[in-house]
Amino acid sequence: MRHTGQVSQSEPACPDQASIEVDLDAIVANVATLRGRVQRPLMAVVKADAYGHGLVPVARAALAGGADALGVTTLAEAHALRDAGITARIMSWLHSPGTAYAPAIERDIELGLSRLAALDAAAEAPGVARVHLKVDTGLSRAGVTSGDWPEFVERAAKYAADGQVEVVGIWSHFACADSPGHPSVRAQCDRLVDAADVAREMGLGGFDLHIANSAATLTDPGSWFDMVRPGIAIYGLDPMGDDAAEHGLRPAMRARAATMMVKDVPAGTGVSYGHTYTTATDTRLALVPVGYADGIPRAASNAGLVRIGERKYQVAGRICMDQFVLDVGDDDVRPGDDVIIFGDPAAGDPPVEAWARSAGTINYEIVSRIGGRFARHYTGALADELGLAG
Ligand SMILES: *Cc1c(COP(=O)(O)O)cnc(C)c1O
């Protein structure tokens, strides 16, 4: 009866081979901690499917923790939040040329704008666009250069006077806030203040200034201005790659998989593609059924660290597309045993930062790329309340 697409009652469902647990209570607590520290509005950044944690559940958790607004890149993400019934302030800041702004304006989605043509399009769309004008203070990514800024804010002031836009923010983004004390941090703050002065000279007022990402939120009160925009910190991870517990934050994501098979092999056995690992002694190999297609970085071959029970094991040999191997010595590891790939170091789990270091990348990239066959589950009291647990 397979062709019906129905799974018959007598057929047991496939158990999860691999899962990601997202503790929404950790996100609530992290946001509350940060919001309490800054004592001003906080925009929780939930772009990229909430850094791999799940857009809508994380948005709800962030709001429960006291976030005042949500930040996303694309309008599709913003609309997904509205579709879920979220009425909080939402800002979206990455729009392709030719974007039609009317649907976003109608749903009260605030627009981060970096180009004159985008400002024109937002002003010409029906309704009053609530906009945040982005100045490039030194990242050289999005944002209007200081040379083009006077013309940009002059145009915005004209649209504001005509009732076509409301300028609610002037904002920017740091290049080096994860190197506390880096001279560019102060320079960027100064340029943001200068840009606001130019905007006031053009007749604009009543806008908020914001530039602080997680690193600046954690280390640089002088950069907080009227609002902060932390992303990685709300997930309980440190933007500098250190232990976030030092900032009172707790990682929300745990990745785990069940060993698929275990077998004994003699000394001198080459393991996985290219035989980049050879067993030193007679030993036992355990197969973990996730790989780079699921977001486990291949660059962490022979390096990534996992936990089974109380013990830590390093990946043996290359990480493959759907699986990797552990050399567990003569430990009593069995098929179906729980392998913690990363999680909360306070609970003895390998930190995601160890994987990031092994792969030559940052914690952001590991969590935001986890996917593939990992099934996502939500845990904690809020997940129960939202009916998401299980
Ligand atoms: C991603 C992003 C943030 C959050 O950065 P974190 O380092 O994760 O805190 C804030 N603002 C903008 C514009 C971003 O793109």
The ligand as a Tripos MOL2 file, in Angstrom:
@<TRIPOS>MOLECULE
LIG
   15    15     1     0     0
SMALL
NO_CHARGES

@<TRIPOS>ATOM
      1 C1         23.5390   39.3920   11.3950 C.3       1 LIG1
      2 C2         23.3830   40.7920   11.7510 C.ar      1 LIG1
      3 C3         23.3060   41.1950   13.0860 C.ar      1 LIG1
      4 C4         23.5660   40.2520   14.2380 C.3       1 LIG1
      5 O1         24.9370   39.9230   14.2530 O.3       1 LIG1
      6 P1         25.5240   38.9820   15.4190 P.3       1 LIG1
      7 O2         26.9790   39.0320   15.2190 O.co2     1 LIG1
      8 O3         24.9510   37.6210   15.1620 O.co2     1 LIG1
      9 O4         25.0580   39.5380   16.6800 O.co2     1 LIG1
     10 C5         23.0090   42.5210   13.3540 C.ar      1 LIG1
     11 N1         22.8320   43.3950   12.3440 N.ar      1 LIG1
     12 C6         22.9470   43.0410   11.0490 C.ar      1 LIG1
     13 C7         22.7730   44.0630    9.9930 C.3       1 LIG1
     14 C8         23.2310   41.7370   10.6960 C.ar      1 LIG1
     15 O5         23.3490   41.3980    9.4160 O.3       1 LIG1
@<TRIPOS>BOND
     1     1     2 1
     2     2     3 ar
     3     2    14 ar
     4     3     4 1
     5     3    10 ar
     6     4     5 1
     7     5     6 1
     8     6     7 2
     9     6     8 1
    10     6     9 1
    11    10    11 ar
    12    11    12 ar
    13    12    13 1
    14    12    14 ar
    15    14    15 1
@<TRIPOS>SUBSTRUCTURE
     1 LIG1         1 GROUP 0 **** ****
